[in-house]
């Protein structure tokens, strides 16, 4: 028996394929790809048992498991779901729509705001002083800011270097820059448990990756071992950035 296949069916299949692909990317980024594969296998078995073989008893058991499993998945993957909604809400067009409706304008960092950050990172890299700087974008980082010491100062190269000086009490935490101000230092960031992160990258890199996975923030890392400058953004690393590359990235994405 044939069935009609129209443009709506094509769009339906395309959207489902896109949803599965995006879910796969989120699971892979969070190191939960095996769980994702297990869920797909379970769904296939459930469809075969209930729809193809029409086993009533086993099918009813699977139906109960599926109904409860939705709540279990929400609990297990709450971080991934939150990340998906943040990514959706922080999309360029969505953010522009929200700013238009609320009347709020995004304060874009200018060249004079970016260069002190770049110069401070280059200077600390040469001296092999470890640093972690988080640049807030569309998603507010108030919860992160509250974990540190409030500074609320102008962006200044010497201030940044003094905060991350090895004997400074705030050098171990992260600095948060928001709305053209250094809001806080010594902040605690969520650490990524992604198993794909190279082992030679330390805790600062994992913390930078963690904040980039749960928000749209851009995190700059200066390695204490090598002095190399890296950036974590949208769940990806941009390693060994030069001064020009770092300036270009901050200018483009801030």
Secondary structure as GFF3:
##gff-version 3
##sequence-region A 1 254
A	DSSP	alpha_helix	7	29	.	.	.	ID=ss1
A	DSSP	alpha_helix	33	47	.	.	.	ID=ss2
A	DSSP	pi_helix	48	52	.	.	.	ID=ss3
A	DSSP	alpha_helix	56	76	.	.	.	ID=ss4
A	DSSP	alpha_helix	78	89	.	.	.	ID=ss5
A	DSSP	alpha_helix	92	102	.	.	.	ID=ss6
A	DSSP	alpha_helix	111	126	.	.	.	ID=ss7
A	DSSP	beta_strand	131	135	.	.	.	ID=ss8
A	DSSP	alpha_helix	142	145	.	.	.	ID=ss9
A	DSSP	beta_strand	149	154	.	.	.	ID=ss10
A	DSSP	alpha_helix	157	163	.	.	.	ID=ss11
A	DSSP	beta_strand	174	178	.	.	.	ID=ss12
A	DSSP	beta_strand	181	187	.	.	.	ID=ss13
A	DSSP	alpha_helix	203	214	.	.	.	ID=ss14
A	DSSP	beta_strand	218	222	.	.	.	ID=ss15
A	DSSP	beta_strand	229	233	.	.	.	ID=ss16
A	DSSP	beta_strand	236	238	.	.	.	ID=ss17
A	DSSP	alpha_helix	243	253	.	.	.	ID=ss18
###
